[in-house]
Amino acid sequence: MLHNPFKIVKMFEEEVAHYAGAKYAVATTSCTDSIWLCCAYERVDVVTIPKRTYISVPQSIIHSGGQVKFEDLEWSGIYQLKPFPIYDAAKRLTSNMYIDGTHMSFHLKKPLPIGKGGMILTDSKDAYEWFLKARYEGRSFNNPNISYREDPIDLNGYNMYMTPEQAARGLWLMQHYPKH
């Protein structure tokens, strides 16, 4: 057994990032949480999205402080939360899918059946570090030198991290996932 069970989450994130062609991946509890974190990080204001999308997308925009503007747009697999560098790719997981300079969100339950889980792809180190802390209650998720009780909380974080069990299943499934 691993000394730190969250190391399996990191391994899964690295595998997905490599597969998708992104520098970083951050595993979350859902695509909804991933979109919300991206919107909060970008401090969205008015966001334009397609009329026909899952209800959690406009809800995530509103909960992060933004306003939603709908457009009549046909889309398949991916669309941008305009004008921000955020993409909803909820139903898409393909090799080298990452678009440079963006934050892409997708739901692992759909293409990779691990149950509940989402992922953010990014190439920004600042965004990556913010996403890690924000999804883990503002704590220093990957710093083994800081104990739980001594961790200085300087960010209002949330309980949005993927469990090690889900990550382990995802890591196993990725070993058999097709290249596209």
C-alpha positions in Angstrom: 0.0 0.0 0.0 1.2 3.5 -0.7 2.3 5.6 2.3 0.3 8.5 0.8 -2.8 7.3 -0.9 -3.1 10.6 -2.8 0.0 9.7 -4.8 -2.3 7.5 -6.9 -4.3 10.6 -7.8 -1.1 12.3 -8.9 -0.2 9.3 -11.0 -3.6 9.3 -12.6 -3.4 13.1 -13.3 0.0 12.6 -14.9 -1.3 9.8 -17.1 -4.3 11.8 -18.3 -2.2 14.9 -18.9 0.3 12.9 -21.0 -2.5 11.2 -23.0 -4.4 14.4 -23.7 -1.2 16.4 -24.5 -1.5 18.9 -21.6 1.3 19.9 -19.2 -0.9 19.5 -16.2 -4.1 17.7 -15.2 -6.1 18.2 -11.9 -8.6 15.5 -10.9 -11.9 16.7 -9.3 -15.1 15.2 -8.1 -17.0 16.1 -11.3 -16.9 18.1 -14.6 -19.3 20.6 -12.9 -16.7 21.3 -10.2 -14.0 21.5 -12.8 -15.9 24.1 -14.8 -16.7 26.0 -11.6 -13.0 26.1 -10.6 -12.0 27.3 -14.1 -14.6 30.0 -13.9 -13.6 31.1 -10.4 -9.9 31.1 -11.4 -10.6 33.2 -14.5 -13.0 35.5 -12.6 -15.6 35.3 -15.3 -18.1 38.0 -15.9 -20.4 37.6 -18.9 -20.0 34.1 -20.5 -21.5 33.0 -23.7 -22.4 29.3 -24.1 -24.6 27.2 -26.3 -28.4 27.0 -25.5 -28.3 23.2 -25.5 -25.8 22.1 -22.8 -26.0 20.4 -19.5 -27.7 22.5 -16.8 -24.6 22.4 -14.5 -22.6 24.6 -16.9 -24.7 27.8 -16.6 -25.1 27.0 -12.9 -21.3 26.8 -12.5 -20.9 30.1 -14.3 -23.5 31.8 -12.0 -22.1 30.2 -8.8 -18.7 31.6 -9.7 -20.0 35.1 -10.0 -20.6 35.3 -13.7 -23.6 35.9 -15.9 -24.8 33.6 -18.7 -25.6 34.6 -22.2 -26.9 31.8 -24.5 -26.3 31.5 -28.2 -27.9 29.2 -30.8 -24.9 27.1 -31.5 -24.6 23.5 -32.6 -21.6 21.7 -31.0 -20.3 18.2 -30.7 -18.0 17.1 -27.9 -16.5 20.4 -27.0 -17.2 24.2 -26.9 -15.7 27.3 -25.5 -17.1 29.4 -22.6 -16.6 32.6 -24.6 -14.6 34.8 -24.4 -12.6 32.9 -21.7 -9.9 30.3 -22.3 -12.2 27.6 -20.8 -13.5 24.7 -22.8 -16.2 22.2 -21.8 -15.2 18.9 -23.3 -17.4 16.8 -21.0 -17.9 14.0 -23.5 -14.5 14.0 -25.0 -11.3 12.2 -24.0 -9.0 11.7 -26.9 -5.2 11.6 -27.3 -3.7 15.0 -27.9 -7.0 16.8 -27.4 -5.6 19.6 -25.3 -5.8 23.1 -26.8 -2.7 25.2 -25.8 -3.3 28.2 -23.5 -6.7 26.9 -22.2 -8.3 25.2 -19.3 -10.3 22.2 -20.5 -12.8 20.4 -18.4 -14.2 16.9 -19.0 -16.1 14.3 -17.1 -14.3 10.9 -16.7 -17.6 9.0 -16.1 -18.6 9.5 -19.7 -15.6 8.3 -21.8 -13.7 6.6 -19.0 -16.2 4.8 -16.7 -14.7 5.4 -13.2 -17.9 6.6 -11.6 -18.0 10.2 -10.4 -15.0 12.3 -11.4 -13.8 15.2 -13.5 -10.5 16.7 -14.8 -9.1 20.0 -15.7 -6.3 20.2 -18.3 -4.1 23.3 -18.4 -0.6 24.3 -19.3 -0.4 27.2 -16.8 1.7 26.5 -13.7 -0.1 29.3 -11.8 -3.5 27.9 -12.7 -2.4 24.3 -11.9 -1.2 25.3 -8.4 -4.4 27.3 -7.7 -6.6 24.4 -8.9 -4.8 22.0 -6.7 -5.3 24.1 -3.6 -8.8 25.2 -4.4 -10.0 21.7 -4.9 -8.5 20.5 -1.6 -10.0 22.9 0.9 -7.3 25.5 0.4 -4.6 23.1 1.7 -1.2 22.3 0.3 -2.3 19.1 -1.4 1.1 17.9 -2.8 3.5 19.3 -0.2 4.8 16.4 2.1 6.8 18.9 4.2 3.7 20.6 5.6 1.6 18.7 8.2 -2.1 18.8 8.1 -2.3 20.9 11.3 0.5 23.4 10.3 -0.8 24.1 6.8 -1.4 27.8 6.3 -4.7 28.2 4.7 -4.5 31.3 2.5 -7.2 30.3 -0.1 -10.9 29.7 0.5 -10.9 26.1 -0.9 -13.5 23.5 -1.5 -13.9 19.7 -1.1 -13.7 18.8 -4.8 -10.8 16.4 -5.0 -11.0 12.9 -6.5 -10.7 9.9 -4.2 -7.7 7.7 -4.5 -10.1 4.7 -5.3 -11.5 6.5 -8.3 -8.1 7.5 -9.5 -6.8 3.9 -9.1 -9.7 2.7 -11.3 -9.0 5.5 -13.8 -5.3 4.7 -13.9 -6.1 1.0 -14.6 -8.6 1.9 -17.3 -6.1 4.3 -19.0 -3.7 1.4 -19.5 -6.3 0.0 -21.9 -7.8 3.2 -23.3 -7.4 3.6 -27.1 -5.3 6.2 -28.8 -7.4 8.4 -31.1 
